[in-house]
């Protein structure tokens, strides 16, 4: 049965323009997703600190010979293989948990929005049917992203170590280039930035996509672009704040048709708007 929010609103005596105020679902989920991804990140950083750094120190006198590289390579291959095996299991479980949680919270939040704005409880009506293929695709996408984290990390470690030793750098200097998470330019710093980006961007993107589909399925043709209203909002999005657009005719941002929450690091939301 086709559900139309305009019809429901009219039947409940609603008039005028109705907006469905959004809640920060994606932000909450991104924090949890980051915590999960950080488990594997922390474990990798700990192994590098406890195994690679001491080995670099012990081999420093051999940097002018050929044999030192074999020992370093063997260690990095062992660690890389270890985390490839771990992430094969970890990735599927973590991706399914995140995608399922975002979808469930979106469904519950959207039902509350409709109930507050229109006065109809749609808990038994709003389901994830029709979203199954999309949600499965998002799980698979995030499995690939999670698996790439350890691959890219150990490649970066290998490059830093081999370049450093070949150029005669002291082990302490190489250790600093691998660095702590506070050093953004270090290998560990880049690792942390990457998992933060994945957590923030994926939860936002998935939530925005589900939100769009739910609105369109319920006959919502327009949305209001609402930013996070702080100094981090990009200028091109700030110009759209408070403006109303049609889902079939979204605004062009940086040369591309764009909707809230879809661009990288976008924290904007699409507030459903119906006119009764």
ZADRENSE-931206 format. One line per field, with one value per residue (C-alpha): x, y, z; residue number from 1. Coordinates in nm, 3 decimals, always signed. Layout:
REM ZADRENSE-931206
u <- c(X_...)
v <- c(Y_...)
w <- c(Z_...)
n <- c(NUM_...)
REM end
This chain:
REM ZADRENSE-931206
u <- c(+0.000_+0.136_+0.172_+0.154_+0.247_+0.047_-0.270_-0.198_-0.137_-0.461_-0.658_-0.518_-0.617_-0.266_-0.225_+0.054_+0.421_+0.538_+0.906_+1.039_+1.321_+1.627_+1.839_+2.218_+2.204_+2.516_+2.735_+2.650_+2.709_+3.037_+3.181_+3.094_+3.224_+3.552_+3.586_+3.549_+3.800_+4.040_+4.060_+4.247_+4.441_+4.558_+4.665_+4.873_+5.039_+5.122_+5.285_+5.493_+5.605_+5.685_+5.839_+5.957_+6.112_+6.332_+6.443_+6.535_+6.745_+6.925_+7.001_+7.120_+7.489_+7.411_+7.241_+7.550_+7.521_+7.264_+7.147_+6.948_+6.671_+6.583_+6.511_+6.294_+6.107_+6.037_+5.889_+5.670_+5.546_+5.457_+5.267_+5.095_+4.981_+4.859_+4.636_+4.514_+4.380_+4.233_+4.059_+3.900_+3.688_+3.672_+3.567_+3.245_+3.128_+3.207_+3.055_+2.731_+2.704_+2.753_+2.521_+2.250_+2.272_+2.251_+1.950_+1.770_+1.829_+1.727_+1.402_+1.321_+1.413_+1.213_+0.908_+0.938_+0.967_+0.650_+0.464_+0.563_+0.489_+0.183_+0.048_+0.067_+0.262_+0.426_+0.636_+0.461_+0.472_+0.828_+1.045_+1.371_+1.209_+1.341_+1.662_+1.806_+2.019_+2.143_+2.233_+2.412_+2.612_+2.711_+2.827_+3.043_+3.185_+3.283_+3.433_+3.667_+3.749_+3.828_+4.049_+4.239_+4.333_+4.596_+4.720_+4.787_+4.934_+5.197_+5.287_+5.346_+5.550_+5.764_+5.828_+5.924_+6.153_+6.330_+6.380_+6.503_+6.753_+6.877_+6.945_+7.131_+6.873_+6.904_+6.646_+6.505_+6.438_+6.262_+6.057_+5.949_+5.841_+5.627_+5.530_+5.246_+4.889_+4.931_+5.177_+4.948_+5.229_+5.349_+5.244_+5.040_+4.884_+4.773_+4.631_+4.416_+4.300_+4.201_+3.985_+3.824_+3.738_+3.596_+3.385_+3.252_+3.195_+3.043_+2.788_+2.686_+2.659_+2.455_+2.219_+2.170_+2.096_+1.844_+1.683_+1.640_+1.484_+1.242_+1.126_+1.071_+0.883_+0.644_+0.575_+0.807_+0.920_+1.111_+1.378_+1.537_+1.917_+2.032_+2.399_+2.570_+2.591_+2.950_+3.289_+3.361_+3.078_+3.223_+3.128_+2.947_+2.717_+2.668_+2.516_+2.249_+2.153_+1.778_+1.696_+1.437_+1.504_+1.331_+1.474_+1.443_+1.631_+1.903_+2.145_+2.469_+2.768_+3.118_+2.974_+2.789_+2.421_+2.446_+2.223_+2.302_+2.527_+2.663_+2.989_+3.296_+3.282_+2.944_+2.745_+2.442_+2.098_+1.797_+1.488_+1.171_+0.922_+0.560_+0.299_-0.055)
v <- c(+0.000_+0.339_+0.575_+0.950_+1.187_+1.474_+1.266_+1.155_+1.516_+1.638_+1.356_+1.465_+1.826_+1.957_+2.266_+2.475_+2.383_+2.098_+2.029_+1.706_+1.815_+1.591_+1.445_+1.386_+1.010_+0.986_+1.169_+0.924_+0.624_+0.760_+0.778_+0.414_+0.306_+0.488_+0.307_-0.027_+0.061_+0.194_-0.151_-0.288_+0.037_+0.034_-0.328_-0.260_+0.046_-0.152_-0.434_-0.186_-0.016_-0.341_-0.538_-0.317_-0.027_-0.252_-0.441_-0.116_-0.021_-0.355_-0.354_+0.007_-0.089_-0.312_-0.049_-0.034_-0.407_-0.604_-0.846_-0.607_-0.565_-0.935_-0.929_-0.617_-0.757_-1.086_-0.905_-0.678_-0.971_-1.162_-0.868_-0.785_-1.147_-1.153_-0.849_-0.960_-1.272_-1.077_-0.818_-1.087_-1.179_-0.838_-0.648_-0.838_-0.832_-0.462_-0.350_-0.541_-0.399_-0.041_-0.056_-0.236_+0.014_+0.317_+0.167_+0.083_+0.424_+0.597_+0.397_+0.476_+0.844_+0.884_+0.730_+0.979_+1.266_+1.161_+1.107_+1.452_+1.637_+1.453_+1.271_+0.921_+0.629_+0.452_+0.205_-0.092_+0.066_+0.196_-0.108_-0.175_-0.362_-0.217_-0.117_-0.466_-0.453_-0.106_-0.209_-0.520_-0.309_-0.074_-0.368_-0.497_-0.149_-0.110_-0.459_-0.353_-0.026_-0.199_-0.456_-0.176_-0.015_-0.272_-0.313_+0.059_+0.091_-0.178_-0.052_+0.293_+0.142_-0.055_+0.254_+0.465_+0.199_+0.104_+0.463_+0.563_+0.281_+0.320_+0.688_+0.614_+0.763_+0.688_+0.446_+0.724_+0.940_+0.655_+0.592_+0.958_+0.932_+0.634_+0.847_+0.885_+0.957_+1.326_+1.375_+1.420_+1.378_+1.051_+0.708_+0.652_+0.997_+0.928_+0.594_+0.765_+1.031_+0.762_+0.564_+0.887_+0.977_+0.631_+0.635_+0.986_+0.969_+0.622_+0.667_+1.007_+0.881_+0.575_+0.772_+1.038_+0.777_+0.594_+0.925_+1.019_+0.684_+0.690_+1.043_+0.962_+0.640_+0.845_+1.098_+1.373_+1.573_+1.855_+1.897_+2.186_+2.195_+2.242_+2.272_+2.198_+2.579_+2.606_+2.721_+2.384_+2.411_+2.458_+2.784_+2.614_+2.436_+2.740_+2.921_+2.649_+2.655_+2.695_+2.675_+2.429_+2.202_+1.918_+1.567_+1.542_+1.868_+1.901_+2.198_+2.191_+2.208_+2.223_+2.120_+1.813_+1.758_+1.723_+1.636_+1.680_+1.424_+1.275_+1.470_+1.366_+1.498_+1.665_+1.697_+1.864_+1.705_+1.702_+1.807_+1.669_+1.938_+1.888_+2.150_+2.063)
w <- c(+0.000_-0.102_+0.193_+0.132_+0.414_+0.263_+0.275_+0.632_+0.736_+0.578_+0.740_+1.077_+1.021_+0.951_+0.732_+0.584_+0.548_+0.769_+0.838_+0.987_+1.220_+1.205_+1.485_+1.473_+1.412_+1.199_+1.451_+1.728_+1.505_+1.366_+1.718_+1.781_+1.441_+1.508_+1.842_+1.664_+1.392_+1.653_+1.813_+1.512_+1.472_+1.835_+1.808_+1.495_+1.649_+1.963_+1.765_+1.567_+1.890_+2.070_+1.785_+1.498_+1.692_+1.912_+1.601_+1.427_+1.729_+1.743_+1.370_+1.344_+1.326_+1.025_+0.806_+0.583_+0.504_+0.306_+0.576_+0.796_+0.540_+0.548_+0.920_+0.888_+0.588_+0.765_+1.064_+0.850_+0.641_+0.957_+1.106_+0.778_+0.739_+1.097_+1.046_+0.707_+0.877_+1.168_+0.950_+0.732_+1.035_+1.200_+0.886_+0.813_+1.173_+1.221_+0.890_+0.949_+1.301_+1.184_+0.883_+1.080_+1.364_+1.132_+0.951_+1.277_+1.435_+1.114_+1.106_+1.470_+1.436_+1.116_+1.279_+1.567_+1.320_+1.141_+1.468_+1.598_+1.273_+1.144_+1.447_+1.297_+1.446_+1.153_+1.351_+1.191_+0.845_+0.811_+0.738_+0.559_+0.269_-0.052_+0.125_+0.156_-0.159_-0.067_+0.288_+0.166_-0.079_+0.205_+0.416_+0.129_+0.067_+0.432_+0.447_+0.166_+0.342_+0.671_+0.500_+0.325_+0.658_+0.755_+0.396_+0.358_+0.707_+0.662_+0.316_+0.466_+0.750_+0.504_+0.288_+0.590_+0.735_+0.413_+0.300_+0.644_+0.683_+0.325_+0.392_+0.713_+0.951_+1.322_+1.460_+1.681_+1.374_+1.192_+1.507_+1.506_+1.142_+1.236_+1.533_+1.776_+1.682_+1.769_+1.485_+1.186_+0.932_+1.091_+0.969_+1.286_+1.257_+0.902_+1.013_+1.276_+1.032_+0.784_+1.027_+1.148_+0.789_+0.718_+1.036_+0.984_+0.610_+0.586_+0.866_+0.729_+0.372_+0.463_+0.686_+0.418_+0.151_+0.369_+0.466_+0.100_+0.012_+0.305_+0.220_-0.148_-0.064_+0.152_-0.122_+0.009_-0.292_-0.122_+0.144_+0.329_+0.333_+0.696_+0.792_+1.124_+1.162_+1.283_+1.153_+0.995_+0.739_+0.391_+0.216_-0.072_+0.176_+0.400_+0.101_+0.079_+0.447_+0.495_+0.125_-0.007_-0.304_-0.486_-0.461_-0.839_-0.885_-0.618_-0.615_-0.811_-0.574_-0.721_-1.055_-0.924_-0.827_-0.449_-0.154_+0.219_+0.386_+0.064_-0.001_+0.199_+0.556_+0.497_+0.820_+0.662_+0.675_+0.445_+0.642_+0.482_+0.378_+0.276_+0.193_+0.296)
n <- c(1_2_3_4_5_6_7_8_9_10_11_12_13_14_15_16_17_18_19_20_21_22_23_24_25_26_27_28_29_30_31_32_33_34_35_36_37_38_39_40_41_42_43_44_45_46_47_48_49_50_51_52_53_54_55_56_57_58_59_60_61_62_63_64_65_66_67_68_69_70_71_72_73_74_75_76_77_78_79_80_81_82_83_84_85_86_87_88_89_90_91_92_93_94_95_96_97_98_99_100_101_102_103_104_105_106_107_108_109_110_111_112_113_114_115_116_117_118_119_120_121_122_123_124_125_126_127_128_129_130_131_132_133_134_135_136_137_138_139_140_141_142_143_144_145_146_147_148_149_150_151_152_153_154_155_156_157_158_159_160_161_162_163_164_165_166_167_168_169_170_171_172_173_174_175_176_177_178_179_180_181_182_183_184_185_186_187_188_189_190_191_192_193_194_195_196_197_198_199_200_201_202_203_204_205_206_207_208_209_210_211_212_213_214_215_216_217_218_219_220_221_222_223_224_225_226_227_228_229_230_231_232_233_234_235_236_237_238_239_240_241_242_243_244_245_246_247_248_249_250_251_252_253_254_255_256_257_258_259_260_261_262_263_264_265_266_267_268_269_270_271_272_273_274_275_276)
REM end
